[in-house]
Amino acid sequence: MAGAKVKTEQIHLQCSECKRKNYITTKNKQNVQEKLELKKFCPHDRKHTLHKEIKVSR
């Protein structure tokens, strides 16, 4: 069907310690309004750190 609206957006997860963008994921804008924060493994720091959502610039 033409004209279907996309409810998900692509986001980057940025490490809070080294400030590098390590992960890309999608988020449903209708279900989750606040910014996503996950504990993920940072390969540059070689430990689990808090990763925060930043928007993908297109």
C-alpha positions as CSV (number, residue, x, y, z in Angstrom):
1,M,0.0,0.0,0.0
2,A,1.3,3.4,-0.9
3,G,1.6,6.1,1.7
4,A,2.1,3.9,4.8
5,K,3.6,6.0,7.6
6,V,6.7,4.7,9.3
7,K,6.3,4.6,13.1
8,T,9.9,3.5,13.8
9,E,13.1,5.6,13.4
10,Q,16.7,4.6,13.2
11,I,18.9,5.8,16.1
12,H,22.6,5.5,17.1
13,L,23.7,4.5,20.6
14,Q,26.7,6.6,21.8
15,C,29.0,5.6,24.6
16,S,28.8,7.9,27.5
17,E,32.5,7.5,28.3
18,C,34.4,7.5,25.0
19,K,31.6,9.4,23.0
20,R,31.9,7.0,20.1
21,K,28.8,5.7,18.2
22,N,29.0,1.9,18.6
23,Y,25.5,0.6,17.8
24,I,22.6,1.3,15.4
25,T,19.1,0.2,16.3
26,T,15.5,1.2,15.7
27,K,12.9,2.6,18.1
28,N,9.1,2.8,17.9
29,K,8.3,6.5,18.3
30,Q,4.7,5.8,19.5
31,N,5.6,3.4,22.3
32,V,8.8,4.9,23.6
33,Q,8.9,8.7,23.8
34,E,11.9,9.2,26.1
35,K,15.5,8.7,25.0
36,L,16.8,5.2,25.1
37,E,19.6,4.3,27.5
38,L,21.1,0.8,27.6
39,K,24.2,-0.8,29.2
40,K,26.1,-2.2,26.2
41,F,29.7,-3.4,25.6
42,C,32.0,-0.7,24.3
43,P,34.8,-2.4,22.2
44,H,37.0,0.7,22.6
45,D,36.9,0.8,26.4
46,R,36.6,-3.0,26.6
47,K,33.9,-2.9,29.3
48,H,30.1,-2.4,29.7
49,T,29.1,1.2,29.7
50,L,26.0,3.3,29.5
51,H,25.0,4.0,25.9
52,K,22.6,6.9,25.1
53,E,20.4,7.5,22.1
54,I,21.3,10.1,19.5
55,K,19.5,10.7,16.3
56,V,20.8,9.7,12.9
57,S,21.5,12.7,10.7
58,R,20.2,12.1,7.2
